[in-house]
Amino acid sequence: MKQQEPSSSPVDVIAVTSGKGGVGKTSIAVNLAVSLAQEGREVVLFDADLGLSNVDIALGLKPAHDISEVLSGERSLEEILVQGPGGVRVVPASSGVTDMTQLSAAQRAGLVSAFSELTVPVDTLIVDT
């Protein structure tokens, strides 16, 4: 990925969420991400369903690293980004890691900081809960 200065323009953030599981949130998030990328947007898709992540499966990806490594300080957010179809960049979650559903205030702050420090271009951040 080409390194560039962080953009000062605002990023559109779209959260795909529901109070119930199994209603198609991931399908909507994945299809929206690919559609926007095909329109020329720089899209990052964050799989934030920390209990049962499956964005990688829906996109046919096999990520070597995931968000748990960012939270533990082992890797940067950019190091775990996976290139998906149509130019979508994916932040893979860590399925089944129960302690990730109870992030501390410091971990939440670190996650926000990691996203704000991305140097890859981002127009739209889609959060799949």
SEDRENTOR-154503 format. One record per atom (N, C-alpha, C, O): residue in three letters; x, y, z. Coordinates in pm, whole numbers, plus 32768, in hexadecimal, padded with zeros to 4 digits. Layout:
N
ALAXYZ/...
***
This chain:
129
MET80537F8B8000/MET800080008000/MET8057807C8000/MET80BC80838047/LYS803180DB7FB1/LYS807981587FA9/LYS806081AB8027/LYS7FED81BF804F/GLN80CC81DB8064/GLN80BF822E80DC/GLN809F82BD80B3/GLN80D482EF8050/GLN804982FD80FD/GLN802A838980E4/GLN800583CA8167/GLN7FEC838781CC/GLU8001844D8165/GLU7FDD849881DD/GLU7F4A848081FD/GLU7EF8847381A2/PRO7F28847A827F/PRO7E9B846C82A2/PRO7E4A84E0826B/PRO7E778553826D/SER7DD584C2823B/SER7D7E85288200/SER7D3B857A826C/SER7D19854882D8/SER7D2785FA824D/SER7CE1864F82AC/SER7C4B8653828E/SER7BFD868982DC/SER7C24861A821C/SER7B95861981FC/SER7B4E85AF824F/SER7B888547826F/PRO7AD185CA8272/PRO7A89856C82C7/PRO7A6F84E78280/PRO7A5F84E08206/VAL7A6C847F82D0/VAL7A4F83F8829E/VAL79BD83DB82BB/VAL798D83F2832A/ASP797683A98257/ASP78EC837D826C/ASP78F182F982B9/ASP7935829C828F/VAL78A982F18327/VAL78A482778377/VAL781682408372/VAL77B682868392/ILE780B81C38349/ILE77898181833F/ILE778E81048397/ILE77E080AB837F/ALA773880FE83FB/ALA773080888450/ALA76B780358426/ALA76488069841A/VAL76CE7FB6840F/VAL76627F5A83EE/VAL764A7F08846C/VAL769C7EB58493/THR75D77F2084AB/THR75BE7EE6852E/THR752D7EBC853E/THR74D67EE884F3/SER75157E6985A0/SER748F7E3C85C1/SER74927E02864D/SER74FC7DDA867E/GLY74217E00868D/GLY74197DC68712/GLY74137D2E8710/GLY74117CEF877A/LYS74107CF5869B/LYS74017C64868E/LYS74687C2E862C/LYS74897C7085CA/GLY74997BB88646/GLY74F77B7885EB/GLY74AE7B2F857B/GLY74377B118585/GLY74F77B128511/GLY74C17AC184A5/GLY745E7B07844A/GLY740E7AC78407/VAL74657B8D8447/VAL74057BD883F4/VAL74457C0F8374/VAL74027C568329/GLY74C47BEF835B/GLY75037C1782DE/GLY755D7C9182E6/GLY757C7CCD8280/LYS75887CB6835E/LYS75DE7D2C836E/LYS765F7D1E831C/LYS76867D7B82D6/THR769F7CAB8326/THR771D7C9882DF/THR77087C9B8249/THR77597CD68201/SER769D7C5E8219/SER76817C618188/SER766F7CF08157/SER76A27D1580EE/ILE76267D3F81A4/ILE76117DCB817E/ILE76957E178182/ILE76B57E608124/ALA76E37E0681EC/ALA77617E4F81FB/ALA77C27E2B818A/ALA78017E848150/VAL77D07DAB816B/VAL782B7D7E8103/VAL78007DB3807B/VAL78527DE98030/ASN77807DA58059/ASN77507DD37FD7/ASN77597E6B7FCA/ASN77797E9D7F5E/LEU773D7EB38035/LEU774A7F448032/LEU77DC7F6C801E/LEU77F97FC57FCE/ALA78377F2B8065/ALA78C57F498059/ALA78F77F337FCA/ALA793A7F897F91/VAL78D67EC17F90/VAL79037EA27F08/VAL78C57F037EA5/VAL79097F327E4A/SER78457F227EB4/SER78027F807E59/SER7842800A7E5E/SER785B80477DF6/LEU785D803C7ED7/LEU789B80C07EE4/LEU792980C07EAC/LEU795281227E6D/ALA797380547EC0/ALA79FA804B7E89/ALA79F6804A7DF1/ALA7A4B80867DB0/GLN799480057DB8/GLN798680027D26/GLN7960808B7CEE/GLN797780A77C78/GLU792680E07D43/GLU790481697D1B/GLU797D81C67D28/GLU7973823D7D0A/GLY79EE81907D55/GLY7A6681E07D60/GLY7A8682137DEC/GLY7AE5825E7DFF/ARG7A3781EA7E4E/ARG7A5182137ED9/ARG7AC081BD7F14/ARG7AD181497EEE/GLU7B0B81F77F70/GLU7B7081AD7FBC/GLU7B2B817A803A/GLU7B1081C88095/VAL7B0F80F9803F/VAL7ABB80BF80A7/VAL7B0C80658104/VAL7B5B801280D8/VAL7AF580788187/VAL7B28801C81EC/VAL7AAE7FDD822E/VAL7A548024825C/LEU7AAC7F598232/LEU7A3F7F0E8270/LEU7A747ED082F1/LEU7ACB7E7982EE/PHE7A3F7EFF8362/PHE7A6B7ED083E6/PHE7A0A7E678418/PHE79957E848432/ASP7A3A7DED8426/ASP79E97D81845D/ASP79EB7D8F84F5/ASP7A467D5D8538/ALA79877DD3852A/ALA79817DEF85BA/ALA79277D8D8604/ALA79087DA28679/ASP78FE7D2385C0/ASP78B17CBA8603/ASP79167C618649/ASP793B7BF68617/LEU79437C8F86BE/LEU79B57C4F86FF/LEU79967BC48733/LEU79F37B76874B/GLY79197BA38745/GLY78F77B1E8776/GLY78EC7AB78707/GLY790E7A43871B/LEU78BC7AE18693/LEU78A67A848623/LEU78C57ACA859F/LEU786B7AE2854E/SER79437AE9858A/SER79697B308511/SER795E7AD58497/SER797A7A5D849F/ASN79347B0F8427/ASN792F7ABE83AD/ASN79397B0F832D/ASN79197ADC82C1/VAL79657B8D8335/VAL797B7BDB82BC/VAL79E37B968264/VAL79D37B8F81EA/ASP7A4D7B6282A1/ASP7AB57B1E8254/ASP7A7D7AA68209/ASP7AA27A8E8196/ILE7A257A5D8248/ILE79E879E88207/ILE79907A158193/ILE799479DB8127/ALA79407A7D81AA/ALA78E67AAF8141/ALA79337AE080C7/ALA79017AD88057/LEU79AD7B1180DD/LEU79FE7B45806E/LEU7A647ADF803B/LEU7AB07AFD7FDF/GLY7A667A688076/GLY7AC57A01804B/GLY7B557A208070/GLY7BB179FA8028/LEU7B697A6680DF/LEU7BF07A8C810A/LEU7C217A31817A/LEU7BD179F681C4/LYS7CA37A268185/LYS7CE079D981F2/LYS7D4A7A318233/LYS7DC17A238218/PRO7D1F7A8D828A/PRO7D7F7AEA82C6/PRO7DE27AA48323/PRO7DBD7A49836E/ALA7E5E7AD0831D/ALA7EC67A988373/ALA7EC37AD883FD/ALA7EF47A9E845E/HIS7E8A7B508406/HIS7E897B9B8484/HIS7DFE7BD68499/HIS7DAE7BDC843C/ASP7DE37C028515/ASP7D5F7C3B8531/ASP7D697CA9859A/ASP7DD57CC685CD/ILE7CF87CE485B9/ILE7CF17D598611/ILE7D257D3D869D/ILE7D517D9986E2/SER7D217CC086C9/SER7D547CA1874F/SER7DE97CC3875A/SER7E187CE787C6/GLU7E327CB786EB/GLU7EC17CD786EC/GLU7ED97D6D86F3/GLU7F407D998726/VAL7E7B7DBB86C1/VAL7E847E4D86CE/VAL7E6B7E74875F/VAL7EB27EC68798/LEU7E047E38879A/LEU7DE17E588824/LEU7E4E7E308887/LEU7E5F7E7088EE/SER7E987DC78866/SER7F047D9A88C0/SER7F877DE588A6/SER7FE77DD588F1/GLY7F897E36883C/GLY80027E81881C/GLY80677E3687C8/GLY80D57E6887B0/GLU80437DBE8799/GLU80A07D6E8748/GLU80B07DA486BB/GLU811C7D9A8680/ARG80457DDE8684/ARG80467E1085FA/ARG7FFA7E9385F2/ARG7FAA7EB4864A/SER80157EDC8587/SER7FC97F57856D/SER7F4D7F32851C/SER7F447EC584E4/LEU7EEF7F8E8517/LEU7E767F7784CA/LEU7E987F628436/LEU7E5D7F0C83F4/GLU7EF57FB08404/GLU7F1A7FA18377/GLU7F597F19835A/GLU7F4B7EE582EB/GLU7F9D7EE083BC/GLU7FDC7E5D83A8/GLU7F767DED839A/GLU7F957D86835D/ILE7EFF7DFE83D0/ILE7E9D7D9283C8/ILE7E377DA78359/ILE7DE77D4D833E/LEU7E387E1D8318/LEU7DD97E3482AA/LEU7DEB7DCB823E/LEU7E5B7DA98218/VAL7D7B7D98820D/VAL7D7C7D3381A3/VAL7D367D6F812A/VAL7CCA7DA98135/GLN7D747D6080B5/GLN7D377D908039/GLN7CCB7D2E800F/GLN7CE47CB77FFF/GLY7C527D627FFE/GLY7BE27D0F7FD5/GLY7BB97D2E7F46/GLY7BFC7D7B7F02/PRO7B4D7CF27F18/PRO7B207D077E8F/PRO7AF77D987E76/PRO7AC27DDC7ECE/GLY7B117DC47DFC/GLY7AE77E4A7DD4/GLY7B347EB97E17/GLY7B0E7F2E7E0C/GLY7BA17E997E5C/GLY7BF07F007E9E/GLY7BC97F1C7F2D/GLY7C017F767F6C/VAL7B6A7ED27F63/VAL7B427EE37FEF/VAL7BB47EB58048/VAL7BEE7E4B8033/ARG7BD47F0580AD/ARG7C357EDC8113/ARG7BE67EAB818C/ARG7B877EED81B7/VAL7C0E7E3A81C2/VAL7BC47DFC8230/VAL7C197DFB82AF/VAL7C8F7DD882AD/VAL7BD97E23831E/VAL7C147E1483A3/VAL7BD47D9883DE/VAL7B627D9E840D/PRO7C1C7D2683DE/PRO7BDF7CAA840E/PRO7BD17CA884A5/PRO7C277CD784EF/ALA7B627C6F84D1/ALA7B4A7C5D8560/ALA7B857BD8858C/ALA7BBE7B8D853C/SER7B767BBC860A/SER7BAA7B408643/SER7B347AF2867A/SER7B0B7B0686ED/SER7AFD7A9A8629/SER7A857A50864E/SER7A9D79F786C7/SER7B0279AF86CF/GLY7A3F79FC8723/GLY7A4279A38795/GLY7A9C79CD8807/GLY7AA77985886A/VAL7ADC7A4087FC/VAL7B2F7A71886A/VAL7AD47AC288C5/VAL7ABB7B3888AC/THR7AA47A82892E/THR7A3C7ABF8981/THR7A6A7B3B89CB/THR7A1A7B9689E0/ASP7AEA7B4389F3/ASP7B157BB88A3D/ASP7B157C3689E6/ASP7B1A7CA58A1B/MET7B117C268963/MET7B0D7C9B890B/MET7A867CE28910/MET7A7C7D5588E6/THR7A217C9F8942/THR799F7CE1894C/THR79977D3C89C6/THR79367D8489D7/GLN79FD7D388A18/GLN7A007D8B8A91/GLN7A7F7DDF8A91/GLN7AD17DD38AEC/LEU7A8F7E348A2D/LEU7B067E868A22/LEU7B0C7EED8A92/LEU7AA67F268AB9/SER7B837F058AC5/SER7B967F6C8B2A/SER7B907FF58AE8/SER7B9580008A6D/ALA7B87805D8B39/ALA7B8680E58B04/ALA7C0781018AB8/ALA7C0481438A50/ALA7C7680D18AEA/ALA7CF780E68AA7/ALA7CFB809F8A1F/ALA7D3080D589BF/GLN7CC380268A18/GLN7CC07FDD8999/GLN7C6480228935/GLN7C86802B88BF/ARG7BF280538963/ARG7B98809D8909/ARG7BDD811B88D5/ARG7BD4813A885E/ALA7C218163892D/ALA7C6A81DB8904/ALA7CD981B888A1/ALA7CEF82018840/GLY7D1E814988B9/GLY7D87811C885E/GLY7D5180F987D5/GLY7D9281128770/LEU7CDB80BE87D2/LEU7C9C809A8753/LEU7C7681188704/LEU7C8E811F868C/VAL7C3C81798748/VAL7C1A81F88707/VAL7C98823A86D1/VAL7C9A826C8661/SER7D00823A8721/SER7D80827586F8/SER7DB9822E867E/SER7DED826E8623/ALA7DB181A9867D/ALA7DE5815B860D/ALA7D9F8180858B/ALA7DE0818B8523/PHE7D1C8192858F/PHE7CD381B98517/PHE7CF8824684EC/PHE7D0382628475/SER7D0A82A0854B/SER7D29832A8528/SER7DB7833984F1/SER7DD5839C84AE/GLU7E0D82D7850C/GLU7E9782DD84DD/GLU7EAE82938459/GLU7F1F828E8429/LEU7E46825A841E/LEU7E578216839E/LEU7E8F82778337/LEU7E6382E9832E/THR7EF0824882E9/THR7F27829C827F/THR7EF5827281F5/THR7F1382B48192/VAL7EAA820481EE/VAL7E6D81DE816F/VAL7DF38237815A/VAL7DB3826081BB/PRO7DD3825680DD/PRO7D5F82AB80C5/PRO7CDD826580ED/PRO7CC881F080CF/VAL7C8682AF8132/VAL7C048279815B/VAL7B9A82E48146/VAL7BA38351817F/ASP7B3782C580F3/ASP7AC2831D80E1/ASP7A5082EE813A/ASP7A06833F8173/THR7A44826A8145/THR79D2822F818C/THR7A0181BD81E5/THR7A4A816481B9/LEU79D581C18262/LEU79ED815582C1/LEU7967811382DC/LEU790A8153830E/ILE795D809382BB/ILE78E3804882D5/ILE79007FEB834A/ILE79607F9E8348/VAL78AB7FF383B0/VAL78BC7FA38429/VAL784F7F39842D/VAL77D87F59843A/ASP78787EBC8421/ASP78197E4C842A/ASP78177E1B84B9/ASP78797DE384EA/THR77A77E3184FC/THR779C7E068587/THR775E7D7D858A/THR774B7D4485F5/
***
